[in-house]
Amino acid sequence: MRNFDSRLYFITDSTSFTEEEFLERTERALQGGVTILQLREKNKTTREYISLAEKVHNLTKRYNVPLIIDDRVDVALAIDAEGVHVGQSDMPVNIARKLMGEGKIVGATAKTVTQALEAYNQGADYLGVGAIYPTTTKVKTVLTSTETLKEICKTVPIPVNAIGGLNKDNLDILKGIDISGICVVSAIMKSDNPKVTAEELLEITKTELKI
């Protein structure tokens, strides 16, 4: 499965939620129209990660949304997820592609044109580019300018998603850039109503960003 819509790419963060709360918020985001979902867990054991991934995959399949596993190819393979996303310090894209197979989605993080080209040449299906704004989900944030984002979009023929501190009030900075979508974490995870927030974000991508 390598056909996908990355317009509203939701990256989860289970920190500070019980599993029940986390799964409920995740489902509400799916009800709101997220088009692709990445499960990101930095602190779980492999067994815990697989257990949660299976539960999230049951939800995403119900809404016909691809599930991407962050970083861990083994977890993605264990639950037969639709794809995996690798960062600059994770497994190289070409090895992830070899392990996942041609039918799965392999995404990569890129902060520069050089990194974007390398990921594309190694077989990445899409890129997450940023951080556009400072983000609360990682301690160290390296910002990527909108000029670099534009250049990456022009340089590689695969979908490019903007990421990093994005929410419904600051997406205007992306107008006129040929991105395929936005990646959001806190905007949905910390929302009082994840369903409504997802609906609002999706509407902005269509009406204002023209994606």
C-alpha positions as CSV (number, residue, x, y, z in Angstrom):
1,M,0.0,0.0,0.0
2,R,1.8,3.1,-1.2
3,N,-1.1,5.3,-2.2
4,F,-2.0,7.6,0.6
5,D,-3.3,11.1,1.5
6,S,-1.0,13.0,3.8
7,R,-3.1,16.2,3.9
8,L,-3.7,15.9,7.7
9,Y,-0.9,13.8,9.2
10,F,-1.5,13.2,12.9
11,I,1.4,12.2,15.1
12,T,0.4,10.8,18.5
13,D,1.8,11.5,21.9
14,S,0.5,9.3,24.7
15,T,2.5,11.2,27.4
16,S,0.3,12.2,30.3
17,F,-2.7,10.1,29.2
18,T,-4.0,6.8,30.4
19,E,-4.2,4.2,27.6
20,E,-7.9,4.5,27.6
21,E,-7.8,8.3,27.3
22,F,-5.1,8.1,24.6
23,L,-7.1,5.6,22.5
24,E,-10.3,7.7,22.9
25,R,-8.5,10.9,21.8
26,T,-7.0,9.0,18.9
27,E,-10.3,7.7,17.7
28,R,-11.9,11.2,18.0
29,A,-9.1,12.6,15.8
30,L,-9.8,9.8,13.3
31,Q,-13.5,10.8,13.4
32,G,-12.5,14.3,12.6
33,G,-10.8,13.3,9.4
34,V,-7.1,12.8,9.9
35,T,-5.8,11.2,6.7
36,I,-2.8,9.4,8.0
37,L,-1.6,8.6,11.6
38,Q,1.8,8.0,13.0
39,L,2.2,6.2,16.4
40,R,5.2,7.7,18.1
41,E,6.5,6.2,21.3
42,K,10.0,6.9,22.5
43,N,9.8,5.4,26.0
44,K,7.9,2.2,25.8
45,T,9.4,-1.3,25.8
46,T,9.1,-3.3,22.6
47,R,6.3,-5.3,24.1
48,E,4.4,-2.3,25.3
49,Y,4.9,-0.6,21.9
50,I,3.5,-3.6,20.0
51,S,0.6,-3.9,22.4
52,L,-0.4,-0.3,21.9
53,A,0.3,-0.4,18.2
54,E,-2.1,-3.3,17.8
55,K,-4.9,-1.4,19.5
56,V,-4.3,1.8,17.5
57,H,-4.1,-0.3,14.3
58,N,-7.6,-1.7,15.1
59,L,-8.8,1.9,15.2
60,T,-7.1,3.1,12.0
61,K,-8.3,0.1,10.0
62,R,-11.9,1.0,11.1
63,Y,-11.5,4.4,9.6
64,N,-9.4,3.3,6.6
65,V,-6.5,5.4,7.6
66,P,-2.9,4.2,7.1
67,L,-0.9,3.6,10.3
68,I,2.8,4.6,10.3
69,I,5.0,3.4,13.1
70,D,7.7,5.9,14.2
71,D,11.3,4.7,14.1
72,R,10.7,1.0,14.8
73,V,10.6,-1.2,11.8
74,D,10.3,-4.3,14.0
75,V,7.1,-3.0,15.6
76,A,5.7,-2.0,12.1
77,L,6.4,-5.5,10.8
78,A,5.1,-7.2,14.0
79,I,1.6,-5.6,13.6
80,D,1.6,-5.4,9.8
81,A,1.3,-1.6,9.8
82,E,1.0,0.3,6.6
83,G,4.4,2.0,7.0
84,V,7.3,3.3,9.1
85,H,8.8,6.7,9.5
86,V,12.6,7.1,10.1
87,G,14.4,10.2,11.4
88,Q,18.0,11.3,10.7
89,S,19.3,9.3,13.6
90,D,17.2,6.2,12.9
91,M,17.7,3.3,10.5
92,P,18.7,4.6,7.0
93,V,15.8,4.8,4.5
94,N,17.2,2.2,2.1
95,I,17.5,-0.4,4.8
96,A,14.0,0.4,6.1
97,R,12.7,0.0,2.6
98,K,14.5,-3.4,2.2
99,L,13.0,-4.7,5.4
100,M,9.5,-3.2,4.9
101,G,9.2,-4.3,1.3
102,E,7.9,-2.4,-1.8
103,G,4.3,-2.4,-0.8
104,K,4.7,-0.5,2.4
105,I,5.0,3.3,3.1
106,V,8.5,4.5,4.2
107,G,8.7,8.1,5.3
108,A,11.7,10.2,6.4
109,T,12.5,13.4,8.2
110,A,14.5,16.0,6.3
111,K,15.7,19.4,7.4
112,T,17.8,20.3,4.4
113,V,17.7,19.9,0.6
114,T,20.6,17.5,0.9
115,Q,18.8,15.3,3.4
116,A,15.7,15.4,1.3
117,L,17.5,14.2,-1.8
118,E,19.2,11.5,0.0
119,A,16.0,10.2,1.5
120,Y,14.2,10.3,-1.9
121,N,17.1,8.5,-3.6
122,Q,17.0,5.8,-1.0
123,G,13.3,5.1,-1.6
124,A,11.3,7.4,0.7
125,D,7.7,7.8,-0.2
126,Y,7.2,11.1,1.6
127,L,9.1,13.6,3.7
128,G,8.4,15.4,7.0
129,V,10.2,18.7,6.9
130,G,10.7,21.0,9.9
131,A,10.4,22.1,12.6
132,I,8.7,25.2,11.1
133,Y,7.9,26.5,14.6
134,P,9.4,25.5,18.0
135,T,7.7,22.4,19.3
136,T,6.9,21.2,22.8
137,T,7.2,17.5,21.9
138,K,10.9,17.4,21.7
139,V,13.6,19.0,23.9
140,K,15.9,20.0,21.0
141,T,14.2,21.7,18.1
142,V,16.1,22.6,14.9
143,L,14.0,25.0,12.9
144,T,13.7,24.8,9.2
145,S,12.9,28.0,7.2
146,T,10.0,28.2,4.8
147,E,12.5,29.0,2.1
148,T,14.2,25.6,2.7
149,L,10.8,24.0,2.8
150,K,10.0,25.6,-0.6
151,E,13.3,24.5,-2.1
152,I,12.7,20.9,-0.9
153,C,9.3,20.9,-2.5
154,K,10.8,21.9,-5.8
155,T,13.7,19.5,-5.6
156,V,12.0,16.1,-4.8
157,P,9.0,14.6,-6.6
158,I,7.5,12.9,-3.5
159,P,5.0,14.4,-1.1
160,V,6.4,16.9,1.4
161,N,4.7,17.6,4.7
162,A,5.5,20.6,7.0
163,I,5.9,19.7,10.7
164,G,6.7,21.5,13.9
165,G,4.5,23.5,16.2
166,L,1.7,23.9,13.6
167,N,-1.8,24.7,14.7
168,K,-4.9,26.3,13.2
169,D,-3.7,29.8,14.1
170,N,-0.3,29.7,12.4
171,L,-0.7,27.8,9.1
172,D,-0.8,31.0,7.0
173,I,3.0,30.9,6.9
174,L,2.7,27.9,4.6
175,K,0.5,29.6,2.0
176,G,1.9,29.3,-1.5
177,I,4.3,26.5,-0.7
178,D,3.7,23.3,-2.6
179,I,3.4,21.0,0.4
180,S,1.2,17.9,0.3
181,G,0.0,18.3,3.9
182,I,0.7,19.3,7.5
183,C,1.9,17.1,10.4
184,V,0.4,18.0,13.8
185,V,1.0,16.6,17.3
186,S,0.0,18.9,20.2
187,A,-2.7,20.8,18.2
188,I,-4.8,17.7,18.3
189,M,-3.4,15.7,21.3
190,K,-3.9,18.6,23.7
191,S,-7.1,19.9,22.2
192,D,-10.3,20.0,24.3
193,N,-12.0,18.4,21.3
194,P,-9.7,16.4,19.0
195,K,-12.5,15.7,16.5
196,V,-13.4,19.3,16.0
197,T,-9.8,20.4,15.9
198,A,-9.0,17.8,13.2
199,E,-12.1,19.0,11.2
200,E,-10.9,22.6,11.4
201,L,-7.3,21.8,10.4
202,L,-8.5,19.7,7.5
203,E,-10.7,22.5,6.3
204,I,-7.8,25.0,6.5
205,T,-5.6,22.7,4.4
206,K,-8.4,22.6,1.7
207,T,-9.5,26.3,1.7
208,E,-6.4,28.3,2.7
209,L,-3.5,26.1,1.8
210,K,-5.2,24.7,-1.3
211,I,-4.0,21.2,-0.8
